[in-house]
């Protein structure tokens, strides 16, 4: 009987994680869609557009996480892990990698999707499926699509894919 109670407790916790994560994933999907579409028209302002959208997404993520973890504060370890993750990306994209705009358009999504795949080891298979599946499609598009069509592809596949994955997570 205690084992059944523990199983139900784990399922409720996973459901809560998936519910909050689905809101975050759908929010980022919308931001990524808007960013890629705006990037086509923004020209030299693309960096500023993405900076503003990323700040909005980070703020939204913090709000959702802090509201879903009512009993606990947003953990210092979580914030440190996120800072290390972003710092790793910045070191590679700005200092070591010497990426062009097209490579950056693939690097950042696949880096964060790698984070989703890793989160799947802790929180459930849906995260791993999202991370690996969308990364594979993005890399395939990188290898086969040229020009401005690639930004449209990223808007639809990455942004739209995250929105669909967020809806799917609500059902899992």
N, C-alpha and C positions, 0 to 999 in steps of 0.2 A: 504494500500500500504506500509506503514512503517513497519507493522507487517511482510509482505512478505520479505522486505529487511532485517529485523532482523533475520528471519528464514534462509535466504540464507547465511547471515554472520555467524551464528552459525554452519551451515553445512560446510562451507568452513574452519572454525576454527577446527571443529572436524576432517575433512578430513586431514588437515595439521598435527594434533596431531597423527592421525592414521598412516599417511605416515612415519613420523619420528619414531614413536613407532615401526612400523613394521621393520624398519632397525635395531633398537636397539634389538628387540626381536630375529630377525634372527641372528644377530651377537652373542648374548649370547647363542643362540641355538647351533651355531657352536662351540663356546668355551666350552660349557658344553659337547657336544659330544666328542670333542678332549680330554677334561680333564678326562672323565670317561674311555675312551679307553686307554689313557696314564696311568691312575691310575692302570690299570691291570698289565701293564708291568713295571711301575716305582718303585714298591716296596717301599723302605724307602724314596724315592725321591718324592713320591706322593704329600706331603705337599708343596714342593718347586714348583712342576709343577702347582698345583692349585693356589698358590700365584702369580706366573708369569701370568697365564691365567686370574686370577681375576683382576690384575693390568691392563692388556691389555684391558679387557672388560670395566673396569671403565673409562679408558682413552678414549676408543672409544665412550662410552656413553656420556661423557662430550663433546667431539668434536661434536657429532651429535646434542645434545641438544643446544649447544652454536651456532651452525650454523643455526638451525631452528628458533631460537629466536633472529633474527638479530637486532631488535629494542631494545630488553631488554638484559641485562646481565643475566647470569645464576644466578638466585636469591639466596640471602643468606638464605632465608627461605627454598628453595629447598635443598640446601647443608646441612643445619642444620637438616632438616627432614631425609635426607639420612644418615647422621652421627648418628642420634639417632636410626634409624632403625638398622643399622649395629651394633652399640653399644649394643642395646638390644639383638641382636643375639649372640654377643660375650659374654656378661654376662651370658646368658643362656647356651651357648655351652661350655664355659670354666670354669665358676665358679659354677653355680647352678646345671646344668643338669647332669654333669659327663657322657656325652654321649660317647659311643664307636664309632669306625669308621662307622659302619653300621647305627647307629642312626644319626650321623652327615650327612651321605649321604642322609638322608631323611629330617632332620631338615632344613638345609639351603635352599634346593629347595622349600619346602613348606612354609617357612617363606617369601621368595621373591614372591612366587605365591600368598600368602595372601596379599602382597602389591599390586599385580596386581588386585586382587579382590576388594580391597579398592579403587584403582584408577578407577575402573569401576563405582563407585558411582559419580565420578566427570567427567570422560571423555567418558563414553559410555560402553555399555553392553559387548562389545568384551573383554575388560580387565577382567571383572568379569567371563565371560565364560572360558577364558584362565586359570585364577587363580584357580577357583573351579574345572574345568574339569581335568586339569593336576595334581592337588593335589590329587584328588580322585584316579586317576590311579596310581600315585606314591605310595600312602599309600596301595593300593591293592597289588602292586608288593612287597612292603616291607613285607606284611603279608604272601605272598605266594611263594616268590622266595628266594633261599638260595645261598650262595657262590659267586663266580666270575660272575655267570650268572646275579646277581643283578646289577653289574656295567654295563654289556652289556645292560640290560633292561633300566637302567637309561640313558645310552647314546642314545638309540633309542627313548625311550618314552619322556624323559625330553628334551634332546638336539634336537632330531628330531621333537618332538611335538612343541617346540618353533619355529623352522624353519617353520613348516607347519602353525602354528598360525600367524606368521609374514606375510606369503604369503596370508593367509585368511584376515588379517587386511587390506591389500592393496585393497581387493575387497569389503570390507564392506563400 
